[in-house]
Amino acid sequence: MSRAFRLILQARERLYEAGFLQILRLEFPVISVGNLTLGGTGKTPLVIALAERLRRDGLRPVVLSRGYKRTSAGVVIVSRGNGPLVKWYEAGDEPYMIAQRAPGVAVVVGADRYAAGKTAEKERLGNVFILDDGFQHRRLFRNVDIVTIDPEEWFSEERLLPSGRWREPKDAVARADAACVREVPGFSTPSLPTPAFTVQTVAEGIYRGHSRVPIESVRGRAVVAFAGIARPERFFASLEALGIVPIRRVRFRDHHPYRAKEIENLGGEMQITTEKDVVRLEDQGMRDFLHLRISAKIPEFDRLMELIRSRLH
């Protein structure tokens, strides 16, 4: 099956290169952020960091996302820049989180990202687009293609879907204008045919809702950590780096829709989870949770922005 998938990808690529498959353009420039594997490469924190930087630089960014596993259909305006306008399950947990974390940044979801962009243009929501998870969405023209890479996965076996985690072969990275490589202890930055930028995952702190909680008040307590994300081990490791050692670590599948009974069975004196998981919990009235807030730090952010600006026009 993986071999057949590879042949399909190769045929699709040739059709785009030959012009048989149409590429559509929006009025404003597009910056795509995507990856070659399934989840866990730090894409969402990077989208937030880029959106915030573009806004500080005087632009009005709009994030375009598919809205994975949302219950709504068609194009939905999740935020006009002042926080979420819909429920998380109508937006998808990641677009909803972006709408919460990035004030002044509009968010629009739609399986057809071109249609989502045209809606944003009609509503005059902004003047530059960030295409979330867009590396394989070739139908929409992008001025800049950024691919996120996890070196741990990069140096592992390349196994394409459906038997593996790879959406495309490694050599597809040559299509990208830049690669943002997650900093992982014990792994070096791979040699790539495109400019590479290190991305550090920074734990901003522990929060309850929008209020920061002193880490000292959590250390030494009977804490249960739980997560429904692609790579929960990294979340647990981040807690331990802060001196928080959970008495229990509970793993759920990525984008898991929580039920009250599951939460009741967690136990412990305190429970802590990820920011993305909190989005799915709050809608059910389950709000008394701590969460770890993660951000992306790019040491050479100015150099990356110079590369982006050189291609926006």
C-alpha positions as a printed NumPy array, in Angstrom:
array([[  0.   ,   0.   ,   0.   ],
       [  2.85 ,   2.404,   0.776],
       [  4.385,   1.652,  -2.624],
       [  1.083,   2.441,  -4.343],
       [  0.818,   5.65 ,  -2.321],
       [  4.303,   6.674,  -3.495],
       [  3.316,   6.151,  -7.13 ],
       [  0.194,   8.26 ,  -6.654],
       [  2.279,  11.073,  -5.132],
       [  4.756,  10.937,  -8.022],
       [  1.959,  11.06 , -10.599],
       [  0.299,  13.987,  -8.816],
       [  3.588,  15.889,  -8.708],
       [  4.14 ,  15.422, -12.458],
       [  0.617,  16.666, -13.201],
       [  1.231,  19.848, -11.206],
       [  4.641,  20.389, -12.831],
       [  3.144,  19.931, -16.296],
       [  0.266,  22.312, -15.55 ],
       [ -2.487,  19.723, -15.939],
       [ -3.657,  20.353, -12.377],
       [ -4.692,  23.959, -11.789],
       [ -3.064,  26.124,  -9.139],
       [ -5.289,  28.957,  -7.888],
       [ -4.074,  32.339,  -6.616],
       [ -5.48 ,  34.597,  -3.937],
       [ -5.244,  38.385,  -4.065],
       [ -2.842,  38.545,  -1.094],
       [  0.4  ,  36.6  ,  -0.556],
       [  0.397,  33.167,   1.072],
       [  2.921,  31.654,   3.5  ],
       [  2.478,  27.901,   3.83 ],
       [  3.555,  26.016,   6.964],
       [  3.43 ,  22.242,   6.691],
       [  5.313,  19.032,   7.257],
       [  6.213,  15.712,   5.685],
       [  4.947,  13.475,   8.49 ],
       [  1.858,  13.093,  10.639],
       [  1.819,  15.626,  13.491],
       [  4.271,  16.271,  16.289],
       [  6.705,  18.572,  14.46 ],
       [  5.781,  21.829,  16.229],
       [  3.75 ,  23.241,  13.354],
       [  1.023,  24.975,  15.394],
       [  3.403,  26.924,  17.711],
       [  5.305,  28.021,  14.593],
       [  2.089,  29.246,  12.927],
       [  1.306,  31.28 ,  16.07 ],
       [  4.847,  32.712,  16.204],
       [  4.725,  33.726,  12.529],
       [  1.266,  35.26 ,  12.864],
       [  2.32 ,  37.319,  15.893],
       [  5.515,  38.484,  14.171],
       [  3.689,  39.51 ,  10.981],
       [  1.165,  41.465,  13.058],
       [  3.963,  43.255,  14.934],
       [  5.526,  44.089,  11.563],
       [  2.355,  45.955,  10.587],
       [  0.621,  43.285,   8.5  ],
       [ -2.813,  41.749,   9.085],
       [ -2.339,  37.957,   8.955],
       [ -5.149,  35.489,   8.398],
       [ -4.625,  31.809,   9.239],
       [ -6.266,  29.405,   6.798],
       [ -6.757,  25.885,   8.151],
       [ -8.667,  22.786,   7.198],
       [-10.041,  22.471,  10.734],
       [ -9.226,  18.811,  11.273],
       [-12.093,  16.747,  12.778],
       [-14.45 ,  19.729,  13.064],
       [-18.183,  19.038,  12.951],
       [-19.045,  22.004,  10.714],
       [-19.06 ,  22.02 ,   6.916],
       [-17.942,  24.534,   4.304],
       [-16.046,  27.695,   5.187],
       [-16.274,  28.984,   8.774],
       [-14.824,  32.223,  10.154],
       [-13.41 ,  31.113,  13.495],
       [-12.073,  34.536,  14.509],
       [-11.917,  38.055,  13.106],
       [ -8.998,  38.802,  15.396],
       [-10.829,  39.152,  18.713],
       [-10.993,  35.544,  19.842],
       [-13.121,  32.559,  18.79 ],
       [-16.616,  33.184,  17.411],
       [-17.649,  29.519,  17.293],
       [-17.328,  26.394,  19.45 ],
       [-14.077,  24.433,  19.261],
       [-15.743,  21.465,  17.562],
       [-16.977,  23.772,  14.783],
       [-13.47 ,  25.107,  14.263],
       [-11.209,  22.185,  15.123],
       [ -9.086,  22.261,  18.277],
       [ -5.915,  23.704,  16.696],
       [ -7.578,  26.621,  14.8  ],
       [ -9.564,  27.397,  17.966],
       [ -6.35 ,  27.462,  20.005],
       [ -4.687,  29.742,  17.432],
       [ -7.677,  32.096,  17.668],
       [ -7.242,  32.188,  21.458],
       [ -3.477,  32.635,  21.46 ],
       [ -3.049,  35.171,  18.64 ],
       [ -5.079,  38.37 ,  19.222],
       [ -5.365,  40.516,  16.127],
       [ -5.073,  37.464,  13.876],
       [ -8.111,  36.223,  11.957],
       [ -8.678,  32.469,  11.529],
       [-10.773,  30.848,   8.791],
       [-11.304,  27.115,   8.27 ],
       [-12.343,  25.216,   5.176],
       [-11.322,  22.013,   3.406],
       [-11.037,  24.161,   0.271],
       [ -8.372,  26.613,   1.387],
       [ -8.839,  28.726,  -1.749],
       [-12.538,  29.197,  -0.903],
       [-11.552,  30.009,   2.696],
       [ -9.105,  32.627,   1.425],
       [-11.677,  34.188,  -0.907],
       [-14.096,  34.456,   2.034],
       [-11.394,  36.184,   4.076],
       [-10.711,  38.594,   1.213],
       [-14.411,  39.339,   0.759],
       [-14.706,  40.039,   4.499],
       [-11.463,  42.101,   4.418],
       [-10.005,  40.163,   7.315],
       [ -6.361,  40.733,   6.436],
       [ -3.654,  41.201,   3.834],
       [ -1.403,  38.137,   4.183],
       [ -2.331,  34.478,   4.589],
       [ -0.699,  31.73 ,   6.645],
       [ -1.708,  28.376,   5.216],
       [ -1.726,  25.983,   8.174],
       [ -0.698,  22.409,   7.307],
       [ -0.412,  23.373,   3.66 ],
       [  2.655,  21.61 ,   2.246],
       [  0.546,  18.967,   0.459],
       [ -2.235,  21.438,  -0.464],
       [ -0.719,  22.167,  -3.884],
       [ -3.957,  23.556,  -5.363],
       [ -3.381,  26.931,  -3.671],
       [ -0.439,  29.024,  -4.847],
       [  1.932,  30.042,  -2.077],
       [  4.677,  32.672,  -2.147],
       [  6.625,  30.931,   0.61 ],
       [  6.704,  27.234,   1.525],
       [  7.983,  26.396,   5.004],
       [  8.285,  22.783,   6.092],
       [  8.684,  21.75 ,   9.741],
       [ 11.006,  18.848,  10.513],
       [ 11.502,  16.659,  13.555],
       [ 15.095,  15.35 ,  13.324],
       [ 14.167,  12.268,  15.357],
       [ 11.714,  11.248,  12.633],
       [ 13.962,  12.485,   9.823],
       [ 16.734,  10.08 ,  10.808],
       [ 14.308,   7.183,  11.238],
       [ 13.018,   4.9  ,   8.508],
       [ 11.051,   6.585,   5.73 ],
       [  7.757,   4.69 ,   5.613],
       [  4.927,   6.285,   3.67 ],
       [  1.264,   6.147,   4.555],
       [ -0.695,   4.034,   5.263],
       [  1.904,   1.735,   6.894],
       [  4.101,   4.607,   8.158],
       [  3.927,   8.247,   9.275],
       [  5.365,   9.892,   6.139],
       [  2.987,  11.896,   3.939],
       [  5.671,  12.38 ,   1.278],
       [  9.218,  11.107,   0.691],
       [ 12.079,  13.046,   2.269],
       [ 13.223,  14.429,  -1.075],
       [  9.977,  16.462,  -1.28 ],
       [ 11.672,  18.915,   1.125],
       [ 13.39 ,  20.374,  -1.969],
       [ 10.061,  22.109,  -2.789],
       [ 10.322,  24.179,   0.386],
       [ 11.798,  27.675,   0.581],
       [ 12.832,  27.069,   4.189],
       [ 12.909,  24.261,   6.736],
       [ 12.205,  24.873,  10.42 ],
       [ 13.924,  22.09 ,  12.33 ],
       [ 12.778,  21.315,  15.833],
       [ 15.593,  21.3  ,  18.38 ],
       [ 15.7  ,  17.823,  19.939],
       [ 18.424,  16.853,  22.442],
       [ 20.76 ,  14.221,  21.015],
       [ 19.893,  14.938,  17.381],
       [ 21.722,  17.201,  14.946],
       [ 20.159,  19.305,  12.197],
       [ 19.982,  17.186,   9.044],
       [ 21.719,  18.265,   5.848],
       [ 18.967,  19.775,   3.702],
       [ 18.741,  21.258,   0.182],
       [ 16.983,  24.365,   1.537],
       [ 17.804,  27.011,   4.192],
       [ 17.305,  25.563,   7.677],
       [ 16.283,  27.359,  10.877],
       [ 16.355,  25.884,  14.368],
       [ 13.099,  26.077,  16.333],
       [ 13.236,  25.725,  20.108],
       [ 10.212,  24.586,  22.079],
       [  9.853,  26.877,  25.076],
       [  7.652,  26.122,  28.075],
       [  6.122,  29.507,  28.95 ],
       [  4.665,  28.263,  32.213],
       [  1.748,  26.531,  33.89 ],
       [ -1.704,  28.068,  33.489],
       [ -5.213,  27.605,  34.813],
       [ -7.407,  29.185,  32.171],
       [ -5.712,  32.479,  31.293],
       [ -4.042,  32.851,  34.694],
       [ -0.46 ,  31.834,  35.283],
       [  0.16 ,  29.445,  38.193],
       [  3.465,  29.476,  40.121],
       [  5.405,  26.329,  39.267],
       [  6.421,  26.017,  42.928],
       [  2.787,  25.393,  43.839],
       [  2.732,  22.326,  41.574],
       [  6.084,  20.741,  42.365],
       [  5.941,  17.952,  44.905],
       [  2.179,  17.489,  44.529],
       [  0.408,  14.293,  43.436],
       [  0.029,  15.391,  39.811],
       [ -1.561,  13.298,  37.07 ],
       [ -0.497,  14.326,  33.565],
       [ -2.658,  13.409,  30.571],
       [ -2.572,  14.283,  26.878],
       [ -4.366,  13.529,  23.633],
       [ -1.716,  14.754,  21.188],
       [  0.55 ,  13.161,  18.576],
       [  3.675,  12.971,  20.777],
       [  2.602,  12.946,  24.463],
       [  6.073,  11.859,  25.623],
       [  7.387,  15.331,  24.839],
       [  4.718,  16.906,  27.01 ],
       [  5.661,  14.637,  29.913],
       [  9.359,  15.399,  29.381],
       [  8.652,  19.156,  29.398],
       [  6.911,  18.814,  32.765],
       [  9.847,  16.938,  34.242],
       [ 12.226,  19.614,  32.919],
       [ 10.234,  22.087,  35.034],
       [ 10.617,  19.889,  38.102],
       [  7.091,  18.479,  37.922],
       [  7.161,  14.682,  38.207],
       [  3.698,  13.185,  37.623],
       [  2.614,  10.189,  39.682],
       [  0.747,   8.974,  36.594],
       [  0.984,   9.625,  32.844],
       [ -2.146,   8.961,  30.779],
       [ -2.074,   8.881,  26.964],
       [ -5.1  ,   9.387,  24.725],
       [ -5.162,   9.391,  20.934],
       [ -4.532,  12.652,  19.09 ],
       [ -7.579,  15.01 ,  19.04 ],
       [ -9.355,  12.732,  21.539],
       [-12.902,  13.926,  22.436],
       [-12.964,  13.585,  26.225],
       [-15.817,  12.134,  28.245],
       [-16.528,  13.134,  31.827],
       [-16.004,   9.566,  33.091],
       [-12.482,   9.451,  31.663],
       [-11.551,  12.591,  33.551],
       [-13.122,  11.369,  36.785],
       [-10.948,   8.247,  36.626],
       [ -7.677,  10.16 ,  36.333],
       [ -7.249,  10.542,  40.092],
       [ -4.457,  12.496,  41.71 ],
       [ -4.401,  15.686,  43.721],
       [ -4.035,  17.851,  40.601],
       [ -4.386,  17.194,  36.865],
       [ -2.328,  18.845,  34.15 ],
       [ -2.624,  18.598,  30.379],
       [ -1.688,  20.42 ,  27.156],
       [ -3.123,  23.677,  25.868],
       [ -4.737,  21.879,  22.932],
       [ -6.413,  19.359,  25.241],
       [ -7.864,  22.132,  27.414],
       [ -9.719,  23.436,  24.349],
       [-11.603,  20.136,  24.112],
       [-12.272,  19.967,  27.851],
       [-13.611,  23.46 ,  28.52 ],
       [-16.61 ,  23.074,  26.247],
       [-17.894,  20.253,  28.45 ],
       [-17.686,  22.399,  31.553],
       [-14.478,  20.681,  32.69 ],
       [-12.384,  23.747,  33.464],
       [-10.424,  23.118,  36.644],
       [ -7.296,  21.877,  34.894],
       [ -3.753,  23.093,  34.745],
       [ -2.108,  23.215,  31.358],
       [  1.383,  23.729,  30.017],
       [  1.723,  26.597,  27.564],
       [  4.268,  25.996,  24.806],
       [  5.707,  28.527,  22.354],
       [  8.152,  28.387,  19.462],
       [ 11.391,  30.356,  19.673],
       [ 13.456,  30.862,  16.517],
       [ 16.983,  32.125,  17.292],
       [ 17.385,  33.373,  13.707],
       [ 13.856,  34.741,  13.366],
       [ 15.07 ,  37.952,  11.685],
       [ 16.873,  35.941,   8.992],
       [ 13.768,  33.821,   8.423],
       [ 11.636,  36.964,   8.102],
       [ 14.074,  38.418,   5.574],
       [ 13.669,  35.273,   3.483],
       [  9.864,  35.479,   3.784],
       [  9.719,  39.18 ,   2.887],
       [ 11.935,  38.623,  -0.157],
       [  9.29 ,  36.257,  -1.556],
       [  6.077,  38.019,  -0.56 ],
       [  6.292,  40.488,  -3.43 ]])
